[in-house]
Amino acid sequence: ALALPVLVGFVALVAEYGQGLTARAENQRVADLAAYAGAVTYAATSSTDAMNATVARVASLNGVP
């Protein structure tokens, strides 16, 4: 009976850690996509304004403000 709260707490911490890892991986995926889209746009137009707009658009489409 004494070990049950400790076990439940440990399971909660593991679940929270796993959720943090998932969020970090998702954020990294969005950053990679935005960087690639910005690089492609810059290579095609040589415009930093178009590049920044593309990066912002890709990020916002993936839920990152």
Steps between C-alpha positions, in 0.01 A plus 500: 500500500789736571667432166187569293520884514868483412427270207217722374725806526776326309260399222374859478855634469585250227185595307581871532856441380373306200260779412788749520709292263212479254447877511869564445508268199192668351651847546824385338307357205321832445828693528664271244209538259499879535877523450488282191210697352683825569817371335312387190320834475824696544674290235215568256450871569810632684256704708525499878148642526355208304712258702378640833139495380533137393654397832223677692232343279636146540533544876147637537355220286657254744364672810804703603438876533 
